[in-house]
Amino acid sequence: MSTHTNGSAKEKDGGECCRAVNQEGLELIARWEGFVASPEPDPIGLPTVGYGHLCQQENCTEVKYEFPLTKITALQLLNDDIPRYAICLAKHLNKGVRLNDNQWAAL
């Protein structure tokens, strides 16, 4: 799978496997999550950075961007994270469900 800067993903065979999150959706996520430049506990104590990236390793060493993040690198990290969740969401949606771009982004 490869990812693109707009949050979409492609399977290895080139087929599209999920939709991109539109700009309005990225802005919604950024507003909701808030910006965190360096890893720190979120309100329930989980280590996060950027716009809601949940650290998988101690000190968030899986993040390829240097800390402290800028808002630009935080958005890049968000775009890196989105395809994993979008693919999961796409697999669980009923094929008959039709969503516009804003509805998809909100999910």
Rosetta blueprint (number, residue, H / E / L):
1 M L
2 S E
3 T E
4 H L
5 T L
6 N L
7 G L
8 S L
9 A E
10 K E
11 E L
12 K L
13 D L
14 G L
15 G L
16 E E
17 C E
18 C E
19 R L
20 A L
21 V L
22 N L
23 Q H
24 E H
25 G H
26 L H
27 E H
28 L H
29 I H
30 A H
31 R H
32 W H
33 E H
34 G L
35 F L
36 V E
37 A E
38 S E
39 P E
40 E E
41 P E
42 D L
43 P L
44 I L
45 G L
46 L L
47 P E
48 T E
49 V E
50 G E
51 Y L
52 G L
53 H E
54 L E
55 C L
56 Q L
57 Q L
58 E H
59 N H
60 C H
61 T L
62 E L
63 V L
64 K L
65 Y L
66 E L
67 F L
68 P L
69 L L
70 T L
71 K H
72 I H
73 T H
74 A H
75 L H
76 Q H
77 L H
78 L H
79 N H
80 D H
81 D H
82 I H
83 P H
84 R H
85 Y H
86 A H
87 I H
88 C H
89 L H
90 A H
91 K H
92 H H
93 L L
94 N L
95 K L
96 G L
97 V L
98 R L
99 L L
100 N L
101 D H
102 N H
103 Q H
104 W H
105 A H
106 A H
107 L L
